[in-house]
């Protein structure tokens, strides 16, 4: 990820998910009459976003060699 525009888009995307998830957790807590502080919701959302991004990175890194191999075998199969 050396392109600055790509990195900036990634940071904005993760920030938007974190803010949206924080708001959802806070509103669900209010709706269920079990309010948590906004800081606690933000910390929980940060943890969820971190785990999700790590999982997505692992999924991408593990699926890339196999999918490239399938494409290669499909294209060059006699």
Secondary structure, 3 states (H helix, E strand, C coil): CCCHHHHHHHHHHHHHHHHHHHHHHHHHHHHCCCCCCHHHHHHHHHHHHHHHHHHHHHHHHHHHHHHHHHHHHHHCCC
